[in-house]
Amino acid sequence: MDISFVYKIAAIGLIIAVLNQILQKSGKEEYTLITTIAGIIIVVLMLLPFVSQLNDELSSFFGL
């Protein structure tokens, strides 16, 4: 895992936090939950290849 990947996840978190603040200040609280869930889904989709790789490495390590 490269450090730039961690920076990308941090940038997504900052963008989502700013969007949530803007939406709350403008009175659109119903959209803050949607943006938070969208950010979580984006990060999870970015992490899926690493989880798959981890699963492969663990199964080869334990001989499964």
VMD Tcl script that builds the backbone (N, CA, C; Angstrom):
set m [mol new atoms 192]
animate dup $m
set s [atomselect $m all]
$s set {name element resname resid chain x y z} {
  {N N MET 1 A 0.847 -1.165 0.000}
  {CA C MET 1 A 0.000 0.000 0.000}
  {C C MET 1 A 0.900 1.237 0.000}
  {N N ASP 2 A 0.643 2.098 -0.915}
  {CA C ASP 2 A 1.441 3.303 -1.078}
  {C C ASP 2 A 0.870 4.423 -0.209}
  {N N ILE 3 A 1.723 5.350 0.174}
  {CA C ILE 3 A 1.287 6.457 1.021}
  {C C ILE 3 A 0.302 7.364 0.279}
  {N N SER 4 A 0.405 7.407 -1.047}
  {CA C SER 4 A -0.533 8.236 -1.811}
  {C C SER 4 A -1.957 7.705 -1.689}
  {N N PHE 5 A -2.084 6.400 -1.485}
  {CA C PHE 5 A -3.413 5.812 -1.292}
  {C C PHE 5 A -4.029 6.316 0.006}
  {N N VAL 6 A -3.225 6.423 1.040}
  {CA C VAL 6 A -3.703 6.948 2.320}
  {C C VAL 6 A -4.102 8.412 2.164}
  {N N TYR 7 A -3.321 9.159 1.386}
  {CA C TYR 7 A -3.667 10.556 1.132}
  {C C TYR 7 A -4.981 10.680 0.376}
  {N N LYS 8 A -5.233 9.769 -0.559}
  {CA C LYS 8 A -6.499 9.804 -1.296}
  {C C LYS 8 A -7.683 9.574 -0.362}
  {N N ILE 9 A -7.544 8.628 0.544}
  {CA C ILE 9 A -8.621 8.357 1.502}
  {C C ILE 9 A -8.826 9.564 2.421}
  {N N ALA 10 A -7.733 10.173 2.851}
  {CA C ALA 10 A -7.838 11.363 3.705}
  {C C ALA 10 A -8.494 12.516 2.948}
  {N N ALA 11 A -8.158 12.666 1.673}
  {CA C ALA 11 A -8.760 13.733 0.873}
  {C C ALA 11 A -10.261 13.517 0.714}
  {N N ILE 12 A -10.659 12.276 0.503}
  {CA C ILE 12 A -12.092 11.983 0.397}
  {C C ILE 12 A -12.788 12.314 1.713}
  {N N GLY 13 A -12.160 11.985 2.830}
  {CA C GLY 13 A -12.734 12.312 4.133}
  {C C GLY 13 A -12.882 13.804 4.338}
  {N N LEU 14 A -11.873 14.567 3.932}
  {CA C LEU 14 A -11.957 16.023 4.062}
  {C C LEU 14 A -13.043 16.611 3.169}
  {N N ILE 15 A -13.141 16.115 1.946}
  {CA C ILE 15 A -14.177 16.602 1.030}
  {C C ILE 15 A -15.566 16.316 1.579}
  {N N ILE 16 A -15.756 15.112 2.098}
  {CA C ILE 16 A -17.062 14.748 2.665}
  {C C ILE 16 A -17.371 15.609 3.890}
  {N N ALA 17 A -16.364 15.872 4.723}
  {CA C ALA 17 A -16.587 16.708 5.908}
  {C C ALA 17 A -16.982 18.125 5.514}
  {N N VAL 18 A -16.313 18.673 4.514}
  {CA C VAL 18 A -16.646 20.028 4.059}
  {C C VAL 18 A -18.041 20.058 3.453}
  {N N LEU 19 A -18.355 19.065 2.633}
  {CA C LEU 19 A -19.706 18.999 2.049}
  {C C LEU 19 A -20.777 18.901 3.126}
  {N N ASN 20 A -20.516 18.097 4.154}
  {CA C ASN 20 A -21.493 17.976 5.236}
  {C C ASN 20 A -21.690 19.304 5.966}
  {N N GLN 21 A -20.604 20.031 6.196}
  {CA C GLN 21 A -20.732 21.331 6.856}
  {C C GLN 21 A -21.513 22.321 5.999}
  {N N ILE 22 A -21.229 22.326 4.711}
  {CA C ILE 22 A -21.948 23.230 3.802}
  {C C ILE 22 A -23.429 22.881 3.767}
  {N N LEU 23 A -23.733 21.587 3.697}
  {CA C LEU 23 A -25.135 21.171 3.640}
  {C C LEU 23 A -25.864 21.481 4.941}
  {N N GLN 24 A -25.193 21.308 6.067}
  {CA C GLN 24 A -25.833 21.624 7.346}
  {C C GLN 24 A -26.093 23.121 7.491}
  {N N LYS 25 A -25.163 23.938 7.053}
  {CA C LYS 25 A -25.336 25.390 7.164}
  {C C LYS 25 A -26.437 25.904 6.239}
  {N N SER 26 A -26.642 25.205 5.114}
  {CA C SER 26 A -27.674 25.655 4.182}
  {C C SER 26 A -29.039 25.040 4.487}
  {N N GLY 27 A -29.132 24.246 5.556}
  {CA C GLY 27 A -30.416 23.700 5.966}
  {C C GLY 27 A -30.818 22.435 5.242}
  {N N LYS 28 A -29.893 21.748 4.651}
  {CA C LYS 28 A -30.191 20.507 3.928}
  {C C LYS 28 A -29.630 19.309 4.704}
  {N N GLU 29 A -30.084 19.148 5.936}
  {CA C GLU 29 A -29.573 18.085 6.789}
  {C C GLU 29 A -29.874 16.693 6.252}
  {N N GLU 30 A -30.921 16.566 5.454}
  {CA C GLU 30 A -31.280 15.236 4.936}
  {C C GLU 30 A -30.249 14.721 3.933}
  {N N TYR 31 A -29.463 15.627 3.359}
  {CA C TYR 31 A -28.449 15.199 2.384}
  {C C TYR 31 A -27.100 14.883 3.022}
  {N N THR 32 A -26.912 15.275 4.278}
  {CA C THR 32 A -25.627 15.014 4.920}
  {C C THR 32 A -25.403 13.524 5.121}
  {N N LEU 33 A -26.442 12.811 5.489}
  {CA C LEU 33 A -26.314 11.364 5.667}
  {C C LEU 33 A -26.005 10.684 4.338}
  {N N ILE 34 A -26.626 11.154 3.270}
  {CA C ILE 34 A -26.392 10.562 1.952}
  {C C ILE 34 A -24.946 10.785 1.521}
  {N N THR 35 A -24.408 11.975 1.751}
  {CA C THR 35 A -23.026 12.227 1.360}
  {C C THR 35 A -22.049 11.417 2.211}
  {N N THR 36 A -22.355 11.247 3.486}
  {CA C THR 36 A -21.498 10.439 4.346}
  {C C THR 36 A -21.486 8.990 3.899}
  {N N ILE 37 A -22.647 8.451 3.597}
  {CA C ILE 37 A -22.733 7.065 3.129}
  {C C ILE 37 A -22.039 6.909 1.784}
  {N N ALA 38 A -22.179 7.896 0.905}
  {CA C ALA 38 A -21.498 7.835 -0.392}
  {C C ALA 38 A -19.981 7.837 -0.202}
  {N N GLY 39 A -19.477 8.640 0.715}
  {CA C GLY 39 A -18.041 8.657 0.992}
  {C C GLY 39 A -17.547 7.332 1.535}
  {N N ILE 40 A -18.317 6.726 2.422}
  {CA C ILE 40 A -17.938 5.418 2.971}
  {C C ILE 40 A -17.927 4.366 1.881}
  {N N ILE 41 A -18.918 4.392 1.004}
  {CA C ILE 41 A -18.978 3.418 -0.089}
  {C C ILE 41 A -17.791 3.592 -1.025}
  {N N ILE 42 A -17.430 4.828 -1.330}
  {CA C ILE 42 A -16.281 5.076 -2.217}
  {C C ILE 42 A -15.000 4.524 -1.604}
  {N N VAL 43 A -14.799 4.764 -0.316}
  {CA C VAL 43 A -13.578 4.275 0.337}
  {C C VAL 43 A -13.572 2.749 0.407}
  {N N VAL 44 A -14.698 2.152 0.701}
  {CA C VAL 44 A -14.764 0.687 0.756}
  {C C VAL 44 A -14.483 0.088 -0.617}
  {N N LEU 45 A -15.007 0.696 -1.667}
  {CA C LEU 45 A -14.725 0.200 -3.013}
  {C C LEU 45 A -13.252 0.362 -3.374}
  {N N MET 46 A -12.617 1.398 -2.849}
  {CA C MET 46 A -11.185 1.566 -3.087}
  {C C MET 46 A -10.374 0.512 -2.338}
  {N N LEU 47 A -10.869 0.053 -1.184}
  {CA C LEU 47 A -10.148 -0.914 -0.365}
  {C C LEU 47 A -10.382 -2.366 -0.775}
  {N N LEU 48 A -11.376 -2.645 -1.580}
  {CA C LEU 48 A -11.700 -4.027 -1.941}
  {C C LEU 48 A -10.536 -4.799 -2.556}
  {N N PRO 49 A -9.769 -4.233 -3.477}
  {CA C PRO 49 A -8.637 -5.015 -4.010}
  {C C PRO 49 A -7.614 -5.396 -2.939}
  {N N PHE 50 A -7.400 -4.525 -1.953}
  {CA C PHE 50 A -6.460 -4.830 -0.888}
  {C C PHE 50 A -6.999 -5.925 0.031}
  {N N VAL 51 A -8.289 -5.938 0.263}
  {CA C VAL 51 A -8.897 -6.989 1.084}
  {C C VAL 51 A -8.790 -8.326 0.361}
  {N N SER 52 A -9.012 -8.326 -0.937}
  {CA C SER 52 A -8.872 -9.545 -1.717}
  {C C SER 52 A -7.438 -10.052 -1.690}
  {N N GLN 53 A -6.489 -9.153 -1.816}
  {CA C GLN 53 A -5.082 -9.523 -1.768}
  {C C GLN 53 A -4.724 -10.080 -0.386}
  {N N LEU 54 A -5.231 -9.458 0.669}
  {CA C LEU 54 A -4.988 -9.938 2.021}
  {C C LEU 54 A -5.567 -11.336 2.209}
  {N N ASN 55 A -6.758 -11.566 1.677}
  {CA C ASN 55 A -7.387 -12.878 1.775}
  {C C ASN 55 A -6.537 -13.930 1.072}
  {N N ASP 56 A -6.020 -13.617 -0.111}
  {CA C ASP 56 A -5.173 -14.557 -0.836}
  {C C ASP 56 A -3.896 -14.868 -0.077}
  {N N GLU 57 A -3.279 -13.838 0.498}
  {CA C GLU 57 A -2.045 -14.043 1.244}
  {C C GLU 57 A -2.277 -14.863 2.518}
  {N N LEU 58 A -3.376 -14.608 3.200}
  {CA C LEU 58 A -3.668 -15.380 4.418}
  {C C LEU 58 A -3.997 -16.829 4.105}
  {N N SER 59 A -4.731 -17.056 3.029}
  {CA C SER 59 A -5.064 -18.440 2.675}
  {C C SER 59 A -3.817 -19.206 2.227}
  {N N SER 60 A -2.881 -18.547 1.540}
  {CA C SER 60 A -1.641 -19.231 1.165}
  {C C SER 60 A -0.739 -19.445 2.385}
  {N N PHE 61 A -0.781 -18.517 3.349}
  {CA C PHE 61 A 0.044 -18.636 4.533}
  {C C PHE 61 A -0.412 -19.816 5.399}
  {N N PHE 62 A -1.722 -19.942 5.566}
  {CA C PHE 62 A -2.253 -21.015 6.404}
  {C C PHE 62 A -2.522 -22.293 5.610}
  {N N GLY 63 A -2.289 -22.285 4.320}
  {CA C GLY 63 A -2.450 -23.479 3.508}
  {C C GLY 63 A -3.893 -23.884 3.307}
  {N N LEU 64 A -4.751 -22.950 3.202}
  {CA C LEU 64 A -6.193 -23.254 3.020}
  {C C LEU 64 A -6.542 -23.382 1.565}
}
mol reanalyze $m
mol bondsrecalc $m
mol representation Tube
mol addrep $m
